[in-house]
Amino acid sequence: MILFINTSQTDLTQVKLIDNGKIVAGLENHEEFKQSELLLKMIDKVSGKAKLSAIAAVSGPGAFSALRFGITTANTLAWSLHIPVIEISADEAVDEAKLIQVLSKKSVNKDFKPIVPKYGSEPNIT
């Protein structure tokens, strides 16, 4: 099973569990700036005790802090569980059908290689 994480927008926290090319569970929240508050709870609800084979996360382009939170969570979970992490662009995650199609074509590197955020522009930190 693959755990999918998308925090590419300030008002999006999205988690899905994908098994054999089908989304078997998912949660989505559109409250602005709530990723740090909601993401781990959503992951726990969606994945439960599922045996994960990989984690996929949107790497961008997207909002600076939102992307960093989702990608850091994905990288940390994958590293600690000794499973691969798969990079997905925001364009590849626009809808469920496209996401499933992209995931079926992505090659999974067995060695852990972290995802790096792609902001789409210079980060604006104030």
Order of alpha helices (4+ residues) and beta strands (2+ residues): beta-beta-beta-alpha-beta-alpha-beta-alpha
